[in-house]
Amino acid sequence: MRVGFIGTGEIAAAMVEGLSGRGHDLIVSERNTLMATELAGRFSDVQIAANTEVVAGSDIVFLCLMADVARDVLGTLPWRGDQAVISVMVDVPLAELATLCAPASDIALTIPLSAVATGRSVLPCHPDSDALRALFGESDAIIAVPTEAGLNAHFAASALSAPLLDLMQTGARWLAAQTGDAEGAETYVAGVFAGFLRQMSVQGADFGQLLDGLATEGGLNATMKQQMADAGAPDALRAGLDGLKPRLKL
């Protein structure tokens, strides 16, 4: 298929990397010249074009812009009724996209993160999208979310990424300060959590089961969990998620 990207930032680049080599023609917009040039240099199936040419030459178009830029740009492009549009943008609802991208009507929202570059990522989408499944269904998990509000809640949950990674980095730096081996500390901390995620994927474990396995009274994990709770970490996390609700209209 011919797959276009309007906006060429980190997430667009991750999707391009994930799709490269699968037989598609990938067209990235020239808006971010540095990133577009890098992608075209790395992948032989990537070409660079102006936004108008991206839309005119694509069967499926990913929208990867900031909301204010999208509102300025999208309405000027030559959309067709026979193409699919997939937005990865927060703050631009489906109803508005239907107007901006008319006469295109096959429009969906999804939330790719950087792991889409290597596969086995999770892509919630609303509404369910045949186009998204055709591109990523074999390599990544597609979760059809029945409502737009539900998809927006997934946007909020995706914001867990930075604080959780920050905690892991803090732990790795603490470990490195004790051992003098920064690379080894990151490898160990990342490996610990990768192991838990494999348990969920392979064994069907859930978070509760994993926590139960670490709940030995007086054990290091139970002690640390209680210290974090006493410091208000879970409440702060819930407050942070709740703080996103007005923006996401939840």
Secondary structure, DSSP 4 states (H G I P E B T S, - for coil): -EEEEES-SHHHHHHHHHHTTSS-EEEEESSSHHHHHHHHHH-TTEEEE-HHHHHHT-SEEEE---HHHHHHHGGGS---TTSEEEE--SS--HHHHHHHTTT--EEEEE---GGGGTS--EEEEES--HHHHHHHTTTSEEEE-SSHHHHHHHHHHHTTHHHHHHHHHHHHHHHHHHHS-HHHHHHHHHHHHHHHHHIIIII---HHHHHHTT--TTSHHHHHHHHHHHTTHHHHHHHHHHHTHHHHT-
